[in-house]
Amino acid sequence: MDRRSFVEASSLLAGGALLRTIPADLELIPHRALEPAMIGIQAGAVSFVDEGTARVLDTVQELAAVNTLFVATFTYGRGIGGRQPRGSPLPDHGKQEYDDNFRGGNFATPHPQYYRDTSIRPEKAPDHPGYDVLADVVPAAHRRNIKVICWFEDVIAGDVPGFDKAKEVTLTGRASTFACSRNPNTRAFWLGLVEDYLRSYDVDGLMWGSERQGPLGNALVANHAGPGAGGGIACFCQYCVEAAKNEGINVERAKAAYLQLASWATAIRAGQMPVDGAFVTFWRLLVKYPELLAWERLWNEALNDTYREMYALAHRIAPNKGIGWHIWHNNSFSPFYRAEQDYAELAKYSDFLKVVMYNICGGERLAQYVRSTQRSVFADFAPEEVLALTYEMQQYRDVPLDQLAVSGLSPDYVLRETKRAIAGAAPAGRMQIWPGIDVDVPTGANSRKAQPDDIYRAVKAAFGGGAHGVLLSRKYSEMRLENLRAAGRAVREDGKG
């Protein structure tokens, strides 16, 4: 067997071990589609302030047939808040300047009674003094028969008062820049936002997102955005240590295991290959220290418990309003992360999933993931072989590595990922799947930029795969109007608008 055949054969075996097999010619289980389908767009407060609420609503409804607005209500990040970040060209609408002083926070009005049980201060975003995006947008949207869903994410600035009491503790004992999902201050803060939004405003639902992964994936740097993007080797705070002891996990062995894994990864990235190779020695650590996977599971269960509690609270307050989750793009690249996103399990406490399927920037991101993991767990292979392995395990195929960034991923990737998501959620039969569609997500200077035909074909592919709706992403403030028009054309041709 030559090396290429070995890669293809071994990847099929690995894919079968980690993932539920989905044949390429999958016959979808029939689902009850929404009438009309959910056509959503993500937008931040700055767009309504810059352009006027009526103009934004009329634009997205007329051009893209939008019937659901996902308003960024809480974030300190630039992915869903603020204008186009500097370094990317400004779109053909909105104020023609960059907002380099973006701060973020709660773009609605925090009501203190809902945050009594958390140390984290619910800061009103100072970016638009006196402006409450929900108080402004909800009534205007409802007059146009547009629903409004609060879109908030797990991104908190390090200097927010009280956040120091909610942060993860890394393997070295230092505080992380991320919140610990098991810390009661963190949990109470997210629950406070859920209750505040549902009781204080006439919104139609909630969506929350956490673009993070557990300590194992972070040790391997198995993501597309580099070290630290998905968090650190954490959490070892008092609450996680207590939970581990309650489950019979040896905390000291877990720490020793992750120290060895971190040293292993550092050595390989420095070009010091073990005599038995990267993957064999990685697996040897897993066999020697089952605590590696035990702590990974501990981390994921804390996140899943957050989902469960937010879902339960939302349904107690507003049983007829949905709540769902944004699923990070790493889901399309890392089989380790993907194995932890069990849609059938998520369906027990989710009304919908927005699964990121950003195909244009996806080429650049997949190339980044491949080169990152080729310097750790897959260091035995050449970068092109890691890409072949990834295609097999993730169940889609596209262009070679040297063409990924300039080509992006094809609409067939959107089609296959949509089919897989629908099939994965099918046993529950209730949860909606809304693919996140890339509309001008920023990419590097030499990487592909979205064109109208790209958007048109991606939306068609999503509905061809059985999607219950689509969510135009990341934010209206970076989208070009011709690309929104192309999305609307695809929606109307499919009779979804």
Secondary structure, DSSP 8 states (H G I E B T S, - for coil): --HHHHHHHHHHHHHHHHS----TT---------SS-EEEEEE-HHHHHHH-HHHHHHHHHHHH---EEEEEEEESSTTTSSS--TTS---SSS-SS--TT---EESS---GGGGTT-SS---B-TTSTT--HHHHHHHHHHHTT-EEEEEEES---TTSTTGGGTEEEBTTS-EEEEE-TTSHHHHHHHHHHHHHHHHHS--SEEEEE-----HHHHHHT-SSS-TTTT--SB--SHHHHHHHHHTT--HHHHHHHHHHHHHHHHHHHTT---TT-HHHHHHHHHHH-THHHHHHHHHHHHHHHHHHHHHHHHHHH-TTSEEEEEE-GGGGT-HHHHHT--HHHHGGG-SEEEEE--HHHHHHHHHHHHHHHTTTTTTTS-HHHHHHHHHHHHT-----HHHHHHH---HHHHHHHHHHHHHHHTTT---EEEEEEESS----TTS----HHHHHHHHHHHHHTT-SEEEEES-GGG--HHHHHHHHHHHHHTT--
